[in-house]
Amino acid sequence: MTTARPLRQDAARNRERLVAAAREAFRNDGLAAPLDGIAQRAGVAIGTLYNRFPTRGDLVDAALAPLARRAVEIAETAIHASDPWEGFTSYMEGVCRLLADDRGYADLHRSRIPGTPEIDDALRQMSTLKSAIVARAKDADALRTDIEPSDLVLLMWGVAATADATRDIGPNAWRRHLALVLDGLRPDAARPLPAPPLTYEQLRNAAAR
């Protein structure tokens, strides 16, 4: 069995610079941010970037896994809230804030990049927690009974799109959008929905487009 050798000091510094530069680039420009620009921002050659991160997925995983883990923490806190509706809304608000603040993280919710094992693990945890948060709010008669976890994905995509479109002219517009969404999820004024929720297979296909 072999163990990974620790990076030399200069190599470790280059890696830290690349991860920091990638975080900034992905936050501002999304996951399609050019890799040569990230290398330039980090002050290293593009060959150094590929030496440390052979694929875009490797770099995305290093840069954005902390945000994916933060989303899991938000969900874990929400599921232990004493009031199920407040737990649900704190989950929605916390994750939508991450989406609004970071274009790269928003892209992760609409697409998948191969080679991101840490992010994939966090997303699996998030899926389980999200289902439990929804079920708990329904059991308390706080959330309309026809809402499914897959519906929340589409609703969050909408909030993220609002945040992206209004980032420079109304940075809090997404909060208004989310407040309207949350009011529509209460059961007291719910009307029958005209179509069934998307399956996760359909969501994956939508994300791929």
C-alpha positions in Angstrom: 0.0 0.0 0.0 1.4 3.4 -0.9 0.7 6.7 0.8 0.5 10.0 -0.9 3.7 12.0 -0.4 3.2 15.5 1.0 3.7 18.3 -1.5 6.8 20.4 -1.4 6.4 23.9 0.1 6.4 25.6 -3.2 4.1 23.0 -4.8 1.7 23.4 -1.8 1.7 27.2 -2.2 0.9 26.9 -5.9 -1.9 24.6 -5.1 -3.4 27.0 -2.6 -3.1 29.9 -5.0 -4.8 27.9 -7.8 -7.7 26.8 -5.5 -8.2 30.4 -4.3 -8.0 31.7 -7.9 -10.5 29.1 -9.0 -12.9 29.9 -6.2 -12.9 33.5 -7.2 -13.2 32.8 -11.0 -16.0 30.3 -10.5 -17.8 32.6 -8.1 -17.8 35.5 -10.6 -18.0 33.6 -14.0 -19.4 30.2 -13.3 -17.9 26.8 -13.9 -17.0 27.6 -17.5 -14.4 30.2 -16.3 -11.3 29.7 -18.5 -8.5 27.7 -16.9 -5.8 29.8 -18.4 -7.3 32.8 -16.7 -7.3 31.0 -13.4 -3.6 30.1 -13.8 -2.8 33.7 -14.6 -4.8 34.9 -11.6 -2.8 32.4 -9.4 0.5 33.6 -10.9 1.5 30.2 -12.3 1.9 28.6 -15.7 -1.0 26.7 -17.2 1.2 23.6 -17.1 1.4 23.9 -13.4 -2.4 24.0 -13.1 -2.7 20.8 -15.2 0.0 19.2 -13.1 -1.9 19.8 -9.9 -5.4 19.4 -11.4 -5.4 17.2 -14.5 -9.1 17.8 -15.2 -11.6 20.6 -14.7 -13.4 18.3 -12.3 -10.4 18.0 -10.1 -10.2 21.8 -9.8 -13.9 22.3 -9.3 -13.9 19.7 -6.5 -11.1 21.4 -4.7 -12.5 24.9 -5.1 -16.2 24.2 -4.4 -16.4 21.2 -2.2 -16.3 23.5 0.9 -19.5 25.2 -0.4 -21.2 21.9 -1.0 -20.3 20.8 2.6 -21.6 24.1 3.9 -25.0 23.4 2.2 -25.0 20.0 4.0 -24.4 21.8 7.3 -27.3 24.2 6.6 -29.6 21.2 5.9 -28.4 19.4 9.1 -29.2 22.5 11.2 -32.6 22.9 9.5 -33.7 19.3 10.2 -33.1 19.8 13.9 -35.0 23.1 14.1 -37.8 22.9 16.8 -40.3 24.2 14.3 -40.5 22.2 11.1 -41.7 25.2 8.9 -38.8 27.3 10.2 -36.5 24.5 9.6 -37.8 24.2 6.0 -37.5 28.0 5.4 -34.0 28.2 6.9 -32.9 25.4 4.6 -34.4 27.2 1.5 -33.0 30.6 2.5 -29.5 29.2 3.4 -29.1 27.3 0.2 -30.5 30.0 -2.0 -28.1 32.5 -0.4 -25.2 30.2 -1.5 -26.7 30.0 -5.0 -27.1 33.8 -5.1 -23.6 34.5 -3.9 -21.7 32.1 -6.1 -22.3 31.5 -9.8 -20.1 28.4 -9.7 -22.2 26.8 -6.9 -25.4 27.7 -8.8 -23.9 25.9 -11.9 -23.4 22.8 -9.8 -27.1 22.7 -9.2 -27.9 22.8 -12.9 -25.2 20.6 -14.3 -22.7 17.9 -13.3 -19.0 17.8 -14.0 -17.3 14.4 -13.9 -14.4 13.9 -11.4 -15.9 15.7 -8.4 -16.1 12.9 -5.7 -16.3 15.2 -2.7 -19.0 17.4 -4.2 -20.9 14.2 -5.3 -20.8 12.9 -1.8 -22.1 16.1 -0.3 -24.9 16.2 -2.9 -26.0 12.7 -2.0 -26.1 13.7 1.7 -28.1 16.8 0.8 -30.6 14.8 -1.2 -31.3 12.6 1.8 -31.6 15.5 4.2 -33.8 17.5 1.8 -36.3 14.6 1.6 -36.4 14.5 5.4 -36.9 18.2 5.8 -39.8 18.1 3.3 -41.4 15.1 5.0 -41.1 16.7 8.4 -42.7 20.0 7.3 -45.5 18.0 5.6 -46.1 15.9 8.7 -46.6 19.1 10.7 -49.1 20.4 8.1 -46.9 23.3 7.4 -46.0 22.5 3.8 -48.5 21.7 1.1 -48.7 17.9 0.7 -48.2 17.8 -3.1 -44.7 19.3 -3.0 -41.8 16.8 -3.7 -38.1 17.3 -3.2 -37.6 17.5 -7.0 -39.9 20.6 -7.0 -37.5 22.4 -4.7 -34.7 21.9 -7.2 -36.7 23.8 -9.9 -37.8 26.5 -7.5 -34.1 27.0 -6.4 -33.1 27.2 -10.1 -35.6 30.0 -10.5 -34.3 31.9 -7.5 -30.7 31.4 -8.7 -31.7 32.7 -12.2 -33.2 35.8 -10.5 -30.0 36.4 -8.5 -27.9 36.1 -11.6 -30.0 38.5 -13.7 -30.3 41.1 -11.0 -26.8 40.8 -9.3 -25.6 44.2 -10.4 -28.9 46.2 -10.3 -30.9 44.7 -7.4 -28.8 42.3 -5.3 -31.6 41.5 -3.0 -34.3 40.8 -5.6 -33.7 37.0 -5.1 -35.0 37.4 -1.5 -38.3 38.8 -2.7 -38.6 36.0 -5.3 -37.9 33.4 -2.5 -40.4 35.0 -0.2 -43.1 34.7 -2.9 -42.1 31.1 -3.4 -42.3 30.3 0.3 -45.7 31.8 0.6 -46.9 29.7 -2.3 -45.7 26.5 -0.5 -48.0 27.0 2.5 -51.0 24.6 2.5 -53.8 27.0 3.5 -54.2 28.5 0.0 -53.0 25.6 -2.0 -54.8 24.6 -5.2 -54.3 21.4 -7.2 -51.1 21.5 -9.4 -51.7 21.1 -13.1 -48.8 18.6 -13.7 -46.9 15.9 -11.7 -43.4 16.7 -10.2 -40.4 15.8 -12.3 -38.6 12.6 -11.6 -34.9 12.8 -10.7 -34.1 11.3 -14.1 -36.1 14.1 -15.8 -34.2 16.6 -13.6 -30.9 15.1 -14.7 -31.9 15.4 -18.4 -33.0 19.0 -17.8 -29.6 19.8 -16.2 -27.8 18.2 -19.1 -29.5 20.5 -21.6 
